[in-house]
Amino acid sequence: MIKGIAIAGGAALAAIALMLVATDGIASPKKETPASTRSLVFIGLGAGLIDSSLSTGHLDEVDQHGDFVAAIEGGYARMLVGSWFSLTALGRYGVWQDGWAQVAGERRTRFDARLGPELHFPLAAPFSPVASLGLGGGATIARIVPSPSHRVTESFALGWGLNTGLRATFAARPFERHRIYVFADGALHVTSIRQRIAAPNGQRASELHRFVDRQLLLGCGYMLEL
């Protein structure tokens, strides 16, 4: 799963960057004063650490132990005040594997949608770097695929939840309108997923699981000024 996300994301980044850099080469040679950036679109890859806990109807909060998270992301930032304040929409799809999921052989994936304000701080340095800080929140859709080796027939309904996060970004402009960026993203997720169990003796049970996890994601990507 992680290898597939990395390959697909890397190929997409490379293709978009090459195509857009090539289009600059066939642009009109007439030089004009560049207009202020009105919006940004971006795509990137990230990986990091997660610390998760679980509570159910008969269990208080239980530590699921930390492990890893990896994701591909994309987003759009619309400048509202000059080039320093924007409303930014972020979408992210990836895996969230805590210690319990690794032991149980579960495969966990989720999609986050986040919206919030972002501040941008242009710096006086080569390659026109910009530092940004954003805060946002939104909805989460999660999926758990149980291990087929379990003695009981186990399944999980599609999970829903909320997420909020603080994001710091640093971008440099090696070519006009094109940026390369790195980011650090700290997020909190609260997700509810219903587990269904059918034992070999015919008994059935259903229980709501609530996951609370904190993650730190580090990554890089490509950004286009519009």
Secondary structure, 3 states (H helix, E strand, C coil): CHHHHHHHHHHHHHHHHHHHHHHHHCCCCCCCCCCCCCEEEEEEEEEEEEEEEEECCCCCCEECCCEEEEEEEEEEEEEEECCCEEEEEEEEEEEEECHHHHHHCCEEEEEEEEEEEEEEEECCCCCCCEEEEEEEEEEEEEEEECCCCCCCEEEECCEEEEEEEEEEEEEEEEECCEEEEEEEEEEEEEEEEEEEEECCCCCEEEEEEEEEEEEEEEEEEEEEEC
